[in-house]
Amino acid sequence: MTDFGFELIATDGAARRGRVSTAHGVIDTPAFMPVGTAGTVKAMLPQSVAGTGAQIVLGNTYHLMLRPGAERVHKLGGLHKFMDWPGPILTDSGGFQVMSLSEIRKITEDGVRFRSHIDGSYHTLTPERSIEIQNLLDADITMAFDECTPYPATEKQARDSMELSMRWAKRSKDAFEDRPGYGLFGIVQGSVYENQRLESAAALKEIGFHGYAVGGLAVGEGQQLMFDTLDYTCPALPADKPHYLMGVGKPGDIVGAVARGIDMFDCVLPTRSGRNGQAWTRRGPVNVKNARHAEDPRPLDAECPCPACTQFSRAYLNHLVKAGEILAMMLVTWHNLTYYQQLMADLRAAIEGGTFQAYLAQFNALQAEGDIEPL
């Protein structure tokens, strides 16, 4: 079986073009991972997700442990078989959802005890249990269990949280079953404090991981503060390992993070927006519900190969969204995921071709120009 590994193919400034090898296939980077929270990318068939160009999807430890249960998924052949996704899967550790979704939770040195948002039942999630669940799910990339530091946080709050996450990272590494094609990523914390981010990165490097994620961003700090944090965090990460920015984001966030050395992304934005009638395009976001589209026979994006753009008009999409039709959610989600994968392919080509700065200028100009004029 293939060993888990990362190959750096090209660089252009800090931007990196690489390839991650896993037990279930390769991931070309920069890569965007559609979020399949509960074992499905909402409103999409697995083969449709693959058709957009996605090579890896994300599953969620918290949701899958509560329903249908990690042991059940394992008994049924693992998450790849269960959801009919033969490619790589990354699972998050569950830490973020415990903090954000649980009505009642108690954090101790051991882990987190919490009440399910589904039925109120009590559960305990520790670094060891999180790793066990991700193993049962058969995740190609397992994430270390951490506490996602809220924003804003005082320096003391951020330090206490970061240091707890580093102790949990060591326990996660000790619990991880090292096997060919499977990787474990550590997560850098420290809020927006440079000294804490650098300490966290150093602690993770000492433990040793297959990849390094930057957590605790895109939680309300704003784009510039996020970029500032990446400016000093990315150079502190091992250059020969993949860098993953968790929970990001808007296309402009992704492009700016790639420029700073990030390789992997995930976000619910393209799918959640799709279910709410918001399309992401080369010219920025488009609200399909707006009355200006009601009689527009043109496609959403004439250059997009997705079914929403090649088979249907803006007028039809506007009608579907206003009528609350399920097909609206499917088509706009399909479009958004296609756009995000095209964005990643364009970034890879620009880095490999040494034209990243020119691409960046073109991207920003089109986004600033905005949507095509109404008819």
C-alpha positions in Angstrom: 0.0 0.0 0.0 1.1 3.6 -0.7 2.8 5.4 2.2 1.3 8.6 3.3 3.4 11.4 1.9 3.6 14.9 0.5 5.5 15.9 -2.7 6.2 19.6 -3.3 6.0 20.0 -7.1 6.5 23.7 -7.6 6.5 27.0 -5.7 5.9 30.6 -6.7 6.8 32.9 -3.9 5.2 31.3 -0.8 2.5 29.6 -2.8 2.9 25.9 -3.2 1.8 23.3 -5.7 2.0 19.8 -4.2 0.5 16.3 -4.0 -0.6 14.3 -1.0 -0.5 10.5 -1.3 -3.0 8.5 0.8 -4.4 5.0 1.1 -7.4 5.9 -1.1 -5.7 8.1 -3.7 -3.8 11.3 -4.3 -4.8 14.9 -3.5 -3.5 17.6 -5.8 -2.8 20.8 -3.8 -3.9 23.5 -3.3 -7.0 21.5 -2.6 -10.5 22.3 -1.4 -12.4 19.6 0.5 -16.2 19.7 0.3 -17.7 19.2 3.7 -19.7 16.0 4.1 -20.6 16.5 7.8 -22.9 13.5 8.4 -21.5 11.2 5.7 -22.9 13.2 2.8 -22.1 16.4 0.9 -25.6 18.0 1.2 -27.7 18.0 -1.9 -25.1 16.1 -3.9 -24.5 12.5 -5.0 -20.9 11.3 -4.4 -20.3 10.8 -8.1 -21.5 14.4 -8.7 -19.0 15.7 -6.1 -16.2 13.8 -7.8 -17.4 15.2 -11.1 -16.7 18.7 -9.9 -13.1 17.8 -9.6 -13.0 17.1 -5.8 -10.5 14.4 -4.8 -11.2 14.4 -1.0 -14.1 15.1 1.2 -14.4 15.9 4.9 -16.4 13.9 7.5 -17.3 15.0 11.0 -16.3 13.0 14.1 -18.9 14.7 16.4 -21.9 14.2 14.1 -21.0 10.6 13.0 -20.2 9.5 16.6 -23.7 10.6 17.6 -25.5 9.3 14.5 -25.2 6.6 13.2 -22.3 5.8 15.5 -18.6 5.1 14.6 -18.9 1.4 15.6 -21.9 1.0 13.2 -20.1 2.7 10.3 -17.1 0.4 11.0 -19.3 -2.7 11.1 -20.7 -1.7 7.7 -17.3 -1.4 6.1 -16.1 2.1 7.0 -17.1 5.5 5.9 -15.8 5.1 2.3 -18.1 2.2 1.6 -20.9 3.6 3.8 -21.2 6.9 1.8 -19.9 5.5 -1.5 -16.9 7.7 -1.7 -13.8 5.7 -2.8 -11.4 8.7 -2.6 -9.6 10.1 0.4 -11.5 11.3 3.5 -10.3 13.7 6.2 -12.2 13.7 9.5 -12.1 16.6 11.9 -11.6 15.7 15.6 -15.0 16.8 16.9 -13.5 19.5 19.1 -15.0 22.5 17.3 -18.5 21.0 17.2 -18.4 20.1 20.9 -17.6 23.7 21.7 -20.1 25.2 19.3 -23.1 22.8 19.3 -23.3 21.3 22.7 -25.8 22.8 25.1 -23.8 21.7 28.2 -20.1 20.9 28.2 -17.3 20.6 30.7 -13.7 20.8 29.7 -11.2 19.0 31.8 -7.6 17.8 31.4 -9.0 14.4 30.3 -11.3 15.7 27.6 -14.8 17.1 27.1 -18.0 15.8 28.6 -21.0 17.1 26.7 -24.7 16.7 26.0 -25.8 15.7 22.4 -27.6 18.4 20.5 -29.7 15.6 19.0 -31.2 13.9 22.1 -29.6 15.4 25.2 -27.6 12.2 26.0 -24.2 12.6 27.7 -20.9 11.7 26.0 -17.2 12.1 26.7 -14.7 12.9 24.0 -11.0 12.5 24.8 -8.0 12.6 22.5 -7.9 8.8 22.7 -11.6 8.4 21.9 -11.5 11.0 19.1 -8.6 9.1 17.4 -10.4 5.8 17.9 -13.6 7.1 16.3 -11.6 8.4 13.3 -9.9 5.1 13.0 -13.2 3.2 13.1 -14.5 5.6 10.3 -11.3 4.7 8.3 -10.3 8.3 7.7 -7.2 8.7 5.5 -6.4 11.9 7.4 -7.1 12.0 11.1 -7.0 15.3 13.0 -5.6 15.6 16.5 -8.1 16.5 19.2 -7.9 20.1 20.2 -9.8 22.9 21.8 -10.8 25.6 19.2 -10.0 28.8 21.1 -12.9 31.3 20.8 -12.3 34.8 19.5 -11.8 37.2 21.0 -9.6 35.7 23.7 -7.2 37.3 26.2 -3.6 36.2 26.1 -4.1 34.1 29.2 -7.2 32.4 27.8 -5.5 31.8 24.5 -2.4 30.4 26.2 -4.3 28.1 28.5 -6.3 26.8 25.6 -3.3 26.4 23.3 -1.2 24.6 26.0 -4.2 22.2 26.7 -4.4 21.5 22.9 -0.7 20.7 22.8 -1.0 18.2 25.6 -4.0 16.7 23.8 -1.9 16.7 20.6 0.7 14.5 22.3 -2.0 12.1 23.5 -3.5 12.0 20.0 -0.2 11.1 18.5 0.3 8.3 21.1 -3.2 6.9 20.3 -2.8 7.0 16.6 -2.3 3.7 14.8 0.4 4.4 12.3 -0.3 2.4 9.1 0.6 2.8 5.4 -1.4 5.5 3.6 -2.9 7.0 6.7 -1.9 10.3 8.2 -2.3 12.3 11.4 -2.3 16.2 11.4 -1.5 18.4 14.4 -3.4 21.7 14.8 -1.6 25.0 15.6 -3.5 27.2 18.1 -2.8 30.4 19.8 -5.5 32.8 18.7 -3.9 36.0 17.1 -0.9 36.1 19.3 2.3 35.5 17.4 4.4 34.2 20.2 1.8 31.6 21.0 1.4 30.5 17.4 5.1 30.0 17.1 5.3 28.1 20.4 2.4 25.9 19.3 4.0 25.1 15.9 7.3 24.3 17.7 5.5 21.9 20.1 3.7 20.1 17.2 7.0 19.7 15.3 8.6 18.2 18.3 5.8 15.6 18.6 5.9 15.0 14.8 2.9 14.8 12.5 2.2 13.8 8.9 0.7 17.3 8.3 0.1 20.6 10.1 -3.2 22.5 10.3 -3.8 26.1 11.4 -6.9 26.1 13.6 -8.8 28.9 15.5 -9.1 31.2 12.5 -12.1 32.3 10.5 -13.9 32.6 13.9 -14.6 36.4 13.7 -11.2 37.9 13.6 -11.6 39.3 10.0 -9.6 38.6 6.9 -6.6 40.9 7.5 -6.0 39.5 11.0 -6.2 36.0 9.6 -3.7 36.9 6.9 -1.4 38.5 9.4 -1.5 35.3 11.5 -0.7 33.2 8.5 2.2 35.5 7.6 4.1 34.4 10.7 2.6 30.9 11.2 3.2 29.3 7.8 7.0 29.9 7.8 7.1 28.0 11.1 5.5 24.9 9.7 7.7 22.1 8.1 8.1 22.8 4.4 8.0 19.1 3.5 4.5 18.5 5.0 1.1 19.7 3.9 -0.4 22.9 5.5 -4.1 22.9 6.1 -6.2 26.0 7.1 -9.3 24.8 8.8 -12.8 26.1 8.0 -11.8 28.6 5.3 -13.5 30.0 3.4 -14.5 32.6 0.8 -12.7 32.5 -2.5 -10.7 35.7 -1.6 -9.7 34.1 1.7 -8.5 30.9 -0.1 -6.5 32.8 -2.7 -4.8 35.0 0.0 -4.0 31.9 2.1 -2.5 30.1 -0.8 -0.3 33.1 -1.4 1.0 32.6 2.2 1.7 28.9 1.9 -1.5 27.0 2.7 -2.2 23.8 0.8 -5.6 22.5 1.9 -9.0 24.0 2.8 -12.5 23.1 3.8 -15.6 25.1 4.4 -19.4 24.7 4.5 -19.8 28.0 2.6 -20.2 26.7 -1.0 -22.8 24.1 0.0 -24.6 26.2 2.6 -24.7 29.1 0.2 -26.0 26.8 -2.5 -28.9 25.7 -0.3 -29.8 29.4 0.3 -29.6 30.6 -3.3 -26.2 32.3 -3.3 -23.9 31.4 -6.1 -20.1 32.0 -6.0 -18.6 33.0 -9.3 -15.4 34.4 -10.9 -17.1 37.8 -10.5 -18.0 37.3 -6.8 -21.2 36.2 -5.1 -24.5 36.3 -7.0 -27.9 36.2 -5.2 -30.0 34.1 -7.5 -33.2 35.2 -5.7 -32.8 38.8 -6.9 -35.6 40.0 -9.2 -33.0 41.2 -11.8 -32.6 37.5 -12.8 -36.3 36.7 -13.2 -36.3 37.2 -17.0 -32.6 36.7 -17.7 -32.1 33.9 -20.3 -28.3 33.8 -19.8 -26.4 31.2 -17.8 -25.1 32.0 -14.3 -21.6 31.8 -15.7 -21.0 31.2 -19.4 -17.6 29.6 -18.7 -18.7 27.1 -16.0 -19.2 23.5 -17.0 -21.7 22.6 -14.3 -25.3 21.6 -15.1 -26.7 24.8 -13.6 -24.8 26.8 -16.1 -24.8 24.5 -19.2 -28.5 23.5 -19.0 -30.4 26.2 -17.3 -30.9 30.0 -17.3 -30.6 32.5 -14.6 -34.4 33.0 -14.9 -35.1 29.3 -14.3 -32.7 29.2 -11.3 -34.4 32.3 -9.9 -37.8 30.6 -10.3 -36.6 27.4 -8.5 -35.1 29.3 -5.6 -38.3 31.4 -5.2 -40.5 28.3 -5.4 -38.4 26.6 -2.8 -37.7 23.7 -5.1 -35.2 21.1 -4.0 -33.6 21.2 -7.5 -32.6 24.8 -6.7 -30.4 23.6 -3.8 -28.9 20.9 -5.9 -28.1 23.0 -8.9 -26.6 26.0 -7.0 -24.6 23.7 -4.7 -23.3 21.8 -7.8 -22.3 25.1 -9.3 -20.6 26.4 -6.2 -18.6 23.2 -5.7 -17.6 23.3 -9.4 -16.5 26.9 -9.1 -14.4 26.1 -6.0 -12.7 23.2 -7.7 -12.0 25.3 -10.9 -10.5 27.9 -8.6 -8.1 25.3 -7.1 -7.2 24.0 -10.5 -6.4 27.5 -11.7 -4.3 28.2 -8.6 -2.4 24.9 -9.2 -1.7 25.8 -12.8 -0.6 29.4 -12.0 1.9 28.2 -9.3 3.2 25.5 -11.6 3.5 27.9 -14.5 5.2 30.6 -12.4 2.3 33.0 -13.1 0.7 33.2 -9.6 1.1 37.0 -9.2 -0.6 37.6 -12.6 -3.4 35.2 -11.7 -3.8 37.0 -8.3 -4.2 40.4 -10.1 -6.7 38.9 -12.6 -8.7 37.3 -9.7 -8.9 40.5 -7.7 -9.9 42.5 -10.8 -12.7 40.2 -11.8 -14.0 40.0 -8.2 -13.9 43.8 -7.9 -15.7 44.2 -11.3 -18.7 42.2 -10.0 -21.5 40.4 -11.7 -22.4 40.9 -15.4 -24.8 43.9 -16.1 -28.5 43.1 -16.0 -30.3 42.9 -19.4 
